[in-house]
Amino acid sequence: MISTNISSNTIGQGHASPLRNKTGWDKWEPWLYLLALGFSEMVSDTWAPAIGIWLHAILAAWLMIRGGHQLQTPRGKFYIAISTMALIRIISFAISPTIAPGVWYYTFAEIPLMLFAAIGTRSLDLPWLKTLGAVWPKGWLGWSILAVLSGPLIGWGEGHILHPAALSANGSLSAIILPAILLTAFTGFSEEWLFRGLIQTTASQWMGPTAGLFFTAFGWSLLHIGWNSAPDVVYVCLVGLFWCWIRTKTESTWATGIAHGTANIVLFCVLPWHTNLYFIPTLWH
C-alpha cells in the first residue's frame, strides 16, 4: 500500500524506441524525474508538507506539459502516465483522516488511482484491458500462482518492519471482511492497474522492457517514503521488482492485484491483532 498518511517482453513490444536512436538526455531524463519525485516525497513527509506538495504540483504540471507536446508518441504517453505519481501525494494530503477514518481514508485516497489508470489509458488511446493487465494470464500458470501465494508472505514480512495500526475493529473474521474487500479493490487492484498496468506499459514502450520494469518498481517504492522507514522502502522496491517481473511474464495484473490485496490484509487486519504471528516482534519497530 502506498503511503497515504500525509510473452515476456510484449508489454513494450513494437513501441520501444531503439536505444541507439535516443540521445543521452532521453535515456537519463526519466530517472531524473524519479529523483525529483523522491526529493518531493522526503520534503512533504519529513520536513515541510506545504513545500513538498508544491514540489509535487510543479513536477506533475511539468510532466503533463512535457508529455502534452508529444502526446501521440511513446515518450509523450509515458510522461503523462508518470505525472500521476506526483498527483497521488497531492490527493492523499487533500483527504482528511477525520472525515474518512481508518480503512476509509485509504479507500478514498486510492480510488483516484483506479480512475487515473482507467481514464488515462483511454485518453492516451491505449488498449484498455491489455494496458491495465486485466486479461487472463499468459504463459505458464505457475507464475500467477506464485504471485498469488506471495501476497500473505509479503504482508507478513512488511509487518516486521512497520508494525502498523489495525484497520479492522478486531481480529475476528466478521470484522475483517469489509476492510479486506476494500483493501483488495482500492489498494491492491488500484495500484496494480496504475503501476504494473499503465505506468509499466508506457515505461516499457519508451524505455524498453527491462528499464521500464526497474523504473516502475523504483517509482512505486518512493511513494512509500511517508512510512518513515528506509528498510520498508527497500523492501517494497524488491517486492515491486518481483511483481513487475510477474507482470512481464504473464502480461496480466490479476495475480499481482490479488497478492497486493492479501498482503495489505495480513499487514493491516491480521498481524495487529495476532502479534503471536510475528517471528521477531521488535524487528525494525
Secondary structure as UniProt FT lines:
FT   TURN            8..15
FT   HELIX           19..21
FT   HELIX           24..46
FT   HELIX           49..68
FT   TURN            69..72
FT   HELIX           74..94
FT   TURN            97..99
FT   HELIX           103..123
FT   TURN            124..125
FT   HELIX           128..132
FT   HELIX           141..162
FT   HELIX           173..183
FT   HELIX           184..189
FT   HELIX           190..191
FT   HELIX           192..199
FT   HELIX           200..207
FT   HELIX           209..222
FT   TURN            223..224
FT   HELIX           225..227
FT   HELIX           230..250
FT   HELIX           254..265
FT   HELIX           266..270
FT   TURN            271..273
FT   HELIX           275..277
FT   TURN            281..284
//
